[in-house]
Amino acid sequence: MNGDTTVGASFTQMFDLGLTVSSRTAETTVDVSGHSACTAPAGYKSAYCTYSVPAGTVLELRSYVPGYFGSGCDAAAEAMGSCTLTMDEPQWEYFTAG
């Protein structure tokens, strides 16, 4: 540079979603809107996935295998196999199939 220069920067707050998917009998996958799925192999095994997303992002977690999501999800949505989370803080969610 040969003189004064003006620069700008913008910052986005990010939060992490930790997701545990546990299977009892069949391979279990939970889709995470806009991100890669989290899949646990069959046979009482678990998978652990982490997603980093901008603050305020609304994520839908969806499973096509019967099971239940953790306490962060509403019971009516859970009956439909989905969970919606607004990322306003770091969160940990789990899904257990079977």
Secondary structure, 3 states (H helix, E strand, C coil): CCCCCCCCCCCCCEEEEEEEEEECCCCEEEEECCEEEEEECCCCEEEEEEEEEECCCEEEEEECCCEEECCCCCHHHHHCCEEEEECCCCEEEEEEEC
